[in-house]
């Protein structure tokens, strides 16, 4: 009987250690999955920022149509300002 009780004690101890090991492995796996999700989100964010930056550079660099319109708008604003100033000057005299 003592051999059977010793075997039962060993089996209980093995079961407890197996559960502890399974819990530890499960927590490591959860942490790994959490980190993987964080890195995946960081990668998606970096890719999105790169895409937005690339698109903005293509749309608004010096030779883009939008930049030309902006420069033309600035020049037109200066010309219109000078015309208005000339008209005011003429009305004054």
CNS distance restraints for C-alpha pairs under 8 A (distance, minus, plus):
assign (resid   1 and name CA) (resid   5 and name CA) 6.15 0.50 0.50
assign (resid   2 and name CA) (resid   6 and name CA) 5.94 0.50 0.50
assign (resid   3 and name CA) (resid   7 and name CA) 6.08 0.50 0.50
assign (resid   4 and name CA) (resid   8 and name CA) 6.10 0.50 0.50
assign (resid   5 and name CA) (resid   9 and name CA) 6.12 0.50 0.50
assign (resid   6 and name CA) (resid  10 and name CA) 6.23 0.50 0.50
assign (resid   7 and name CA) (resid  11 and name CA) 6.14 0.50 0.50
assign (resid   8 and name CA) (resid  12 and name CA) 6.16 0.50 0.50
assign (resid   9 and name CA) (resid  13 and name CA) 6.08 0.50 0.50
assign (resid  10 and name CA) (resid  14 and name CA) 6.00 0.50 0.50
assign (resid  11 and name CA) (resid  15 and name CA) 6.13 0.50 0.50
assign (resid  12 and name CA) (resid  16 and name CA) 6.21 0.50 0.50
assign (resid  13 and name CA) (resid  17 and name CA) 6.15 0.50 0.50
assign (resid  14 and name CA) (resid  18 and name CA) 5.95 0.50 0.50
assign (resid  15 and name CA) (resid  19 and name CA) 6.20 0.50 0.50
assign (resid  16 and name CA) (resid  20 and name CA) 6.23 0.50 0.50
assign (resid  17 and name CA) (resid  21 and name CA) 6.04 0.50 0.50
assign (resid  18 and name CA) (resid  22 and name CA) 6.03 0.50 0.50
assign (resid  19 and name CA) (resid  23 and name CA) 6.09 0.50 0.50
assign (resid  20 and name CA) (resid  24 and name CA) 6.19 0.50 0.50
assign (resid  21 and name CA) (resid  25 and name CA) 6.07 0.50 0.50
assign (resid  22 and name CA) (resid  26 and name CA) 5.97 0.50 0.50
assign (resid  23 and name CA) (resid  27 and name CA) 6.16 0.50 0.50
assign (resid  24 and name CA) (resid  28 and name CA) 6.26 0.50 0.50
assign (resid  25 and name CA) (resid  29 and name CA) 6.10 0.50 0.50
assign (resid  26 and name CA) (resid  30 and name CA) 6.15 0.50 0.50
assign (resid  27 and name CA) (resid  31 and name CA) 6.18 0.50 0.50
assign (resid  28 and name CA) (resid  32 and name CA) 6.09 0.50 0.50
assign (resid  29 and name CA) (resid  33 and name CA) 6.14 0.50 0.50
assign (resid  30 and name CA) (resid  34 and name CA) 6.11 0.50 0.50
assign (resid  31 and name CA) (resid  35 and name CA) 6.19 0.50 0.50
assign (resid  32 and name CA) (resid  36 and name CA) 6.10 0.50 0.50
assign (resid  33 and name CA) (resid  37 and name CA) 6.19 0.50 0.50
assign (resid  34 and name CA) (resid  38 and name CA) 6.32 0.50 0.50
assign (resid  35 and name CA) (resid  39 and name CA) 6.17 0.50 0.50
assign (resid  36 and name CA) (resid  40 and name CA) 6.04 0.50 0.50
assign (resid  37 and name CA) (resid  41 and name CA) 6.15 0.50 0.50
assign (resid  38 and name CA) (resid  42 and name CA) 6.16 0.50 0.50
assign (resid  39 and name CA) (resid  43 and name CA) 6.03 0.50 0.50
assign (resid  40 and name CA) (resid  44 and name CA) 6.19 0.50 0.50
assign (resid  41 and name CA) (resid  45 and name CA) 6.09 0.50 0.50
assign (resid  42 and name CA) (resid  46 and name CA) 6.09 0.50 0.50
assign (resid  43 and name CA) (resid  47 and name CA) 6.09 0.50 0.50
assign (resid  44 and name CA) (resid  48 and name CA) 6.08 0.50 0.50
assign (resid  45 and name CA) (resid  49 and name CA) 6.12 0.50 0.50
assign (resid  46 and name CA) (resid  50 and name CA) 6.11 0.50 0.50
assign (resid  47 and name CA) (resid  51 and name CA) 6.11 0.50 0.50
assign (resid  48 and name CA) (resid  52 and name CA) 6.11 0.50 0.50
assign (resid  49 and name CA) (resid  53 and name CA) 6.00 0.50 0.50
assign (resid  50 and name CA) (resid  54 and name CA) 5.98 0.50 0.50
assign (resid  51 and name CA) (resid  55 and name CA) 6.07 0.50 0.50
assign (resid  52 and name CA) (resid  56 and name CA) 5.99 0.50 0.50
assign (resid  53 and name CA) (resid  57 and name CA) 6.04 0.50 0.50
assign (resid  54 and name CA) (resid  58 and name CA) 6.26 0.50 0.50
assign (resid  55 and name CA) (resid  59 and name CA) 6.12 0.50 0.50
assign (resid  56 and name CA) (resid  60 and name CA) 5.79 0.50 0.50
assign (resid  56 and name CA) (resid  61 and name CA) 7.87 0.50 0.50
assign (resid  57 and name CA) (resid  61 and name CA) 5.28 0.50 0.50
assign (resid  58 and name CA) (resid  64 and name CA) 6.87 0.50 0.50
assign (resid  59 and name CA) (resid  64 and name CA) 5.82 0.50 0.50
assign (resid  59 and name CA) (resid  65 and name CA) 7.53 0.50 0.50
assign (resid  59 and name CA) (resid  66 and name CA) 6.57 0.50 0.50
assign (resid  59 and name CA) (resid  67 and name CA) 7.93 0.50 0.50
assign (resid  60 and name CA) (resid  64 and name CA) 5.78 0.50 0.50
assign (resid  60 and name CA) (resid  65 and name CA) 7.86 0.50 0.50
assign (resid  60 and name CA) (resid  66 and name CA) 5.97 0.50 0.50
assign (resid  60 and name CA) (resid  67 and name CA) 5.59 0.50 0.50
assign (resid  61 and name CA) (resid  67 and name CA) 6.49 0.50 0.50
assign (resid  62 and name CA) (resid  67 and name CA) 5.74 0.50 0.50
assign (resid  62 and name CA) (resid  68 and name CA) 7.52 0.50 0.50
assign (resid  63 and name CA) (resid  67 and name CA) 6.54 0.50 0.50
assign (resid  63 and name CA) (resid  68 and name CA) 6.93 0.50 0.50
assign (resid  64 and name CA) (resid  68 and name CA) 6.41 0.50 0.50
assign (resid  65 and name CA) (resid  69 and name CA) 6.16 0.50 0.50
assign (resid  66 and name CA) (resid  70 and name CA) 6.10 0.50 0.50
assign (resid  67 and name CA) (resid  71 and name CA) 6.16 0.50 0.50
assign (resid  68 and name CA) (resid  72 and name CA) 6.03 0.50 0.50
assign (resid  69 and name CA) (resid  73 and name CA) 5.90 0.50 0.50
assign (resid  70 and name CA) (resid  74 and name CA) 6.19 0.50 0.50
assign (resid  71 and name CA) (resid  75 and name CA) 6.19 0.50 0.50
assign (resid  72 and name CA) (resid  76 and name CA) 5.95 0.50 0.50
assign (resid  73 and name CA) (resid  77 and name CA) 6.01 0.50 0.50
assign (resid  74 and name CA) (resid  78 and name CA) 6.31 0.50 0.50
assign (resid  75 and name CA) (resid  79 and name CA) 6.23 0.50 0.50
assign (resid  76 and name CA) (resid  80 and name CA) 6.01 0.50 0.50
assign (resid  77 and name CA) (resid  81 and name CA) 6.03 0.50 0.50
assign (resid  78 and name CA) (resid  82 and name CA) 6.21 0.50 0.50
assign (resid  79 and name CA) (resid  83 and name CA) 6.20 0.50 0.50
assign (resid  80 and name CA) (resid  84 and name CA) 6.13 0.50 0.50
assign (resid  81 and name CA) (resid  85 and name CA) 6.13 0.50 0.50
assign (resid  82 and name CA) (resid  86 and name CA) 6.08 0.50 0.50
assign (resid  83 and name CA) (resid  87 and name CA) 6.15 0.50 0.50
assign (resid  84 and name CA) (resid  88 and name CA) 6.22 0.50 0.50
assign (resid  85 and name CA) (resid  89 and name CA) 6.08 0.50 0.50
assign (resid  86 and name CA) (resid  90 and name CA) 6.05 0.50 0.50
assign (resid  87 and name CA) (resid  91 and name CA) 6.20 0.50 0.50
assign (resid  88 and name CA) (resid  92 and name CA) 6.12 0.50 0.50
assign (resid  89 and name CA) (resid  93 and name CA) 6.53 0.50 0.50
